[in-house]
Amino acid sequence: MTRIILLGYMGAGKTTIGKELAKTLGLSFYDLDWYIQTRMRKTVKEIFDERGEEGFRKIEHNMLHEVAEFEDVVISCGGGTPCFYDNMDYMNQQAETVYLKADPDVLYMHLKMGKGVRPLLLNKTPEEVQAFIREQLAQREAFYSRAKHTLDVSLMDNFEKIAVSVNRVREMLQQ
């Protein structure tokens, strides 16, 4: 039985690496946000709008406990998942955890290029987004750094480098 949970800030590449890692290892892939949206039949933004961040985090906690019981999976969790309740302890108990660490400027560029709606970044200017990323990353680092493994993904800007990152995660997990 294999369980791998990828964590890190939004835009770090958890879903991108997670899908590729699952494919190369022959495991199922679950993105926790997508799982929540499927189960709740609402987007993360709709849940945030209806229940606020606290309401969303309760749902996220419950859904994490659901998917982290699955076997032979790679799970990418939301950027805030490790920072609430006992989530980080629980993830470390259930799985091999990998923190995908990236420089704030790299995260900003990834988020700027991304097409997804990020509820926490809505209605912010580019400068406000950059400041927000730096501030939140500083707050979340204490949780992220508790992962069993850390991989710097700051240079993951093309498919070749994604493959290199996936191989590095595989190597880490075999040690």
Contacts in CASP RR format, 6 or more apart in sequence:
PFRMAT RR
TARGET T0000
AUTHOR 0000-0000-0000
METHOD contacts of the structure
MODEL  1
MTRIILLGYMGAGKTTIGKELAKTLGLSFYDLDWYIQTRMRKTVKEIFDE
RGEEGFRKIEHNMLHEVAEFEDVVISCGGGTPCFYDNMDYMNQQAETVYL
KADPDVLYMHLKMGKGVRPLLLNKTPEEVQAFIREQLAQREAFYSRAKHT
LDVSLMDNFEKIAVSVNRVREMLQQ
1 71 0 8 1.000
1 72 0 8 1.000
2 25 0 8 1.000
2 27 0 8 1.000
2 71 0 8 1.000
2 72 0 8 1.000
2 73 0 8 1.000
2 96 0 8 1.000
3 68 0 8 1.000
3 70 0 8 1.000
3 71 0 8 1.000
3 72 0 8 1.000
3 73 0 8 1.000
3 75 0 8 1.000
3 94 0 8 1.000
3 95 0 8 1.000
3 96 0 8 1.000
4 21 0 8 1.000
4 25 0 8 1.000
4 27 0 8 1.000
4 73 0 8 1.000
4 74 0 8 1.000
4 75 0 8 1.000
4 95 0 8 1.000
4 96 0 8 1.000
4 97 0 8 1.000
4 98 0 8 1.000
4 169 0 8 1.000
4 173 0 8 1.000
5 68 0 8 1.000
5 74 0 8 1.000
5 75 0 8 1.000
5 76 0 8 1.000
5 77 0 8 1.000
5 91 0 8 1.000
5 94 0 8 1.000
5 95 0 8 1.000
5 96 0 8 1.000
5 97 0 8 1.000
5 98 0 8 1.000
6 14 0 8 1.000
6 17 0 8 1.000
6 18 0 8 1.000
6 21 0 8 1.000
6 74 0 8 1.000
6 75 0 8 1.000
6 76 0 8 1.000
6 77 0 8 1.000
6 97 0 8 1.000
6 98 0 8 1.000
6 100 0 8 1.000
7 14 0 8 1.000
7 76 0 8 1.000
7 77 0 8 1.000
7 78 0 8 1.000
7 79 0 8 1.000
7 81 0 8 1.000
7 82 0 8 1.000
7 91 0 8 1.000
7 97 0 8 1.000
7 98 0 8 1.000
7 99 0 8 1.000
7 100 0 8 1.000
7 144 0 8 1.000
7 147 0 8 1.000
8 14 0 8 1.000
8 78 0 8 1.000
8 79 0 8 1.000
8 82 0 8 1.000
8 99 0 8 1.000
8 100 0 8 1.000
8 101 0 8 1.000
8 140 0 8 1.000
8 144 0 8 1.000
9 79 0 8 1.000
9 102 0 8 1.000
9 107 0 8 1.000
9 133 0 8 1.000
9 136 0 8 1.000
9 137 0 8 1.000
9 140 0 8 1.000
9 144 0 8 1.000
10 78 0 8 1.000
10 79 0 8 1.000
10 107 0 8 1.000
10 111 0 8 1.000
10 118 0 8 1.000
10 120 0 8 1.000
11 102 0 8 1.000
11 107 0 8 1.000
11 110 0 8 1.000
11 111 0 8 1.000
11 114 0 8 1.000
12 100 0 8 1.000
12 101 0 8 1.000
12 102 0 8 1.000
12 107 0 8 1.000
12 110 0 8 1.000
12 153 0 8 1.000
13 76 0 8 1.000
13 100 0 8 1.000
13 102 0 8 1.000
13 110 0 8 1.000
13 153 0 8 1.000
13 156 0 8 1.000
14 31 0 8 1.000
14 76 0 8 1.000
14 77 0 8 1.000
14 78 0 8 1.000
14 79 0 8 1.000
14 100 0 8 1.000
15 31 0 8 1.000
15 76 0 8 1.000
16 156 0 8 1.000
16 162 0 8 1.000
17 76 0 8 1.000
17 100 0 8 1.000
17 153 0 8 1.000
17 156 0 8 1.000
17 162 0 8 1.000
17 165 0 8 1.000
17 166 0 8 1.000
17 169 0 8 1.000
18 29 0 8 1.000
18 74 0 8 1.000
18 76 0 8 1.000
18 166 0 8 1.000
19 29 0 8 1.000
19 74 0 8 1.000
20 162 0 8 1.000
20 163 0 8 1.000
20 166 0 8 1.000
21 27 0 8 1.000
21 29 0 8 1.000
21 74 0 8 1.000
21 166 0 8 1.000
21 169 0 8 1.000
21 170 0 8 1.000
22 28 0 8 1.000
22 29 0 8 1.000
22 73 0 8 1.000
22 74 0 8 1.000
23 29 0 8 1.000
24 166 0 8 1.000
24 170 0 8 1.000
25 74 0 8 1.000
25 170 0 8 1.000
26 72 0 8 1.000
27 72 0 8 1.000
27 73 0 8 1.000
27 74 0 8 1.000
28 70 0 8 1.000
28 72 0 8 1.000
28 73 0 8 1.000
28 74 0 8 1.000
29 73 0 8 1.000
29 74 0 8 1.000
29 75 0 8 1.000
29 76 0 8 1.000
30 67 0 8 1.000
30 70 0 8 1.000
30 73 0 8 1.000
30 74 0 8 1.000
30 75 0 8 1.000
30 76 0 8 1.000
31 75 0 8 1.000
31 76 0 8 1.000
32 60 0 8 1.000
32 63 0 8 1.000
32 64 0 8 1.000
32 67 0 8 1.000
32 75 0 8 1.000
32 76 0 8 1.000
32 77 0 8 1.000
32 78 0 8 1.000
32 81 0 8 1.000
33 44 0 8 1.000
33 78 0 8 1.000
35 63 0 8 1.000
35 66 0 8 1.000
35 67 0 8 1.000
36 44 0 8 1.000
36 47 0 8 1.000
36 59 0 8 1.000
36 60 0 8 1.000
36 63 0 8 1.000
37 43 0 8 1.000
37 44 0 8 1.000
39 63 0 8 1.000
40 47 0 8 1.000
40 59 0 8 1.000
42 50 0 8 1.000
43 117 0 8 1.000
44 56 0 8 1.000
44 117 0 8 1.000
44 119 0 8 1.000
45 117 0 8 1.000
45 119 0 8 1.000
45 122 0 8 1.000
47 55 0 8 1.000
47 56 0 8 1.000
47 59 0 8 1.000
48 56 0 8 1.000
48 119 0 8 1.000
49 119 0 8 1.000
51 59 0 8 1.000
57 84 0 8 1.000
57 85 0 8 1.000
60 78 0 8 1.000
60 81 0 8 1.000
60 84 0 8 1.000
61 84 0 8 1.000
61 85 0 8 1.000
61 87 0 8 1.000
64 77 0 8 1.000
64 81 0 8 1.000
64 87 0 8 1.000
64 90 0 8 1.000
64 91 0 8 1.000
65 90 0 8 1.000
67 73 0 8 1.000
67 75 0 8 1.000
68 75 0 8 1.000
68 90 0 8 1.000
68 91 0 8 1.000
68 94 0 8 1.000
68 95 0 8 1.000
69 94 0 8 1.000
75 95 0 8 1.000
77 87 0 8 1.000
77 91 0 8 1.000
79 140 0 8 1.000
80 140 0 8 1.000
81 87 0 8 1.000
81 91 0 8 1.000
82 88 0 8 1.000
82 91 0 8 1.000
82 140 0 8 1.000
82 143 0 8 1.000
82 144 0 8 1.000
82 146 0 8 1.000
82 147 0 8 1.000
83 139 0 8 1.000
83 140 0 8 1.000
83 143 0 8 1.000
88 97 0 8 1.000
88 143 0 8 1.000
88 146 0 8 1.000
88 147 0 8 1.000
91 97 0 8 1.000
91 147 0 8 1.000
92 146 0 8 1.000
92 147 0 8 1.000
92 148 0 8 1.000
96 148 0 8 1.000
96 149 0 8 1.000
96 173 0 8 1.000
97 146 0 8 1.000
97 147 0 8 1.000
97 148 0 8 1.000
97 149 0 8 1.000
98 147 0 8 1.000
98 148 0 8 1.000
98 149 0 8 1.000
98 150 0 8 1.000
98 151 0 8 1.000
98 169 0 8 1.000
98 172 0 8 1.000
98 173 0 8 1.000
99 144 0 8 1.000
99 145 0 8 1.000
99 147 0 8 1.000
99 149 0 8 1.000
99 150 0 8 1.000
99 151 0 8 1.000
100 151 0 8 1.000
100 153 0 8 1.000
100 165 0 8 1.000
101 144 0 8 1.000
101 150 0 8 1.000
101 151 0 8 1.000
101 152 0 8 1.000
101 153 0 8 1.000
101 154 0 8 1.000
102 110 0 8 1.000
102 152 0 8 1.000
102 153 0 8 1.000
102 154 0 8 1.000
102 156 0 8 1.000
103 154 0 8 1.000
104 130 0 8 1.000
104 133 0 8 1.000
104 134 0 8 1.000
104 137 0 8 1.000
105 130 0 8 1.000
106 153 0 8 1.000
106 154 0 8 1.000
107 133 0 8 1.000
107 137 0 8 1.000
108 129 0 8 1.000
108 130 0 8 1.000
108 133 0 8 1.000
111 118 0 8 1.000
111 121 0 8 1.000
111 129 0 8 1.000
111 133 0 8 1.000
112 126 0 8 1.000
112 129 0 8 1.000
120 132 0 8 1.000
120 136 0 8 1.000
121 129 0 8 1.000
121 132 0 8 1.000
124 132 0 8 1.000
149 169 0 8 1.000
149 172 0 8 1.000
149 173 0 8 1.000
151 165 0 8 1.000
151 168 0 8 1.000
151 169 0 8 1.000
151 172 0 8 1.000
153 165 0 8 1.000
155 161 0 8 1.000
156 162 0 8 1.000
156 165 0 8 1.000
END
